[in-house]
């Protein structure tokens, strides 16, 4: 669920979206985990913050986001069930 784009739903759509993103940009970011909370035996969420540099089409710019991950435990393994993020960078003039 990135800003200004439609959501990618389903494994194939998510894979296609990320293959396109990583074919276009490189990221050098660090993540900070703000919290992880298990809300039910098979459900948990994590909120994180990230900051660093993104390089797209040869130009580098600051990158800063807040992220929310929803995890589901399936067959004993935690999987990302939902993910969204939004920028924390100030608007560009």
C-alpha positions in Angstrom: 0.0 0.0 0.0 2.5 2.7 -1.0 1.4 6.3 -1.3 0.1 7.3 -4.7 -0.2 3.7 -5.9 -2.9 1.0 -5.8 -2.6 -1.8 -3.3 -1.0 -5.1 -4.5 -3.2 -8.0 -3.4 -2.0 -11.6 -3.5 1.3 -13.3 -3.6 1.8 -12.9 -7.4 0.8 -9.2 -7.4 3.1 -8.4 -4.5 6.0 -10.2 -6.1 5.4 -8.4 -9.4 5.3 -5.0 -7.6 8.5 -5.6 -5.7 10.4 -6.9 -8.7 9.5 -3.7 -10.5 10.5 -1.5 -7.6 13.9 -3.2 -7.0 14.6 -3.2 -10.8 14.2 0.6 -10.6 15.6 1.8 -7.3 18.3 0.9 -4.8 17.8 1.6 -1.1 20.3 2.2 1.7 18.0 2.4 4.8 18.1 1.4 8.4 15.0 0.2 10.2 14.1 0.8 13.8 11.4 -1.4 15.4 9.1 0.7 17.5 6.9 -2.1 18.8 5.8 -5.7 18.2 2.6 -6.8 19.7 1.0 -10.3 19.5 -2.8 -9.6 19.7 -4.0 -13.3 19.3 -2.4 -16.7 19.0 -2.0 -16.4 15.2 -1.9 -12.6 14.8 0.6 -9.8 15.6 1.6 -6.4 14.4 4.9 -4.5 14.2 5.4 -0.8 13.7 8.8 0.4 12.4 10.5 3.5 11.1 13.1 3.6 8.4 15.5 6.3 7.1 18.3 6.5 4.6 18.9 7.1 0.9 17.0 6.0 -2.2 18.7 6.1 -5.6 16.3 6.2 -8.5 17.4 6.8 -12.1 20.8 7.9 -11.0 19.6 10.6 -8.5 19.9 10.1 -4.7 17.4 11.5 -2.3 16.5 11.1 1.4 14.2 8.3 2.3 12.1 8.2 5.5 9.0 6.1 6.2 6.9 4.7 8.9 5.7 1.1 8.4 3.0 -1.2 9.7 3.3 -5.0 9.4 0.5 -7.4 10.2 1.7 -10.9 10.7 -0.3 -14.2 10.6 1.0 -17.5 12.0 0.5 -20.2 9.4 1.6 -23.8 10.0 3.9 -22.6 12.9 5.6 -19.8 10.9 4.9 -16.1 11.0 4.1 -14.6 7.6 3.5 -11.0 6.6 -0.2 -10.8 6.0 -0.5 -7.1 5.4 2.0 -4.2 5.0 1.7 -0.5 4.5 3.9 2.5 4.8 3.9 6.3 4.4 6.6 8.8 4.1 7.8 10.9 7.0 9.8 13.2 4.8 8.6 16.7 4.6 6.8 17.7 1.3 9.1 18.7 -1.5 8.7 22.2 -2.8 
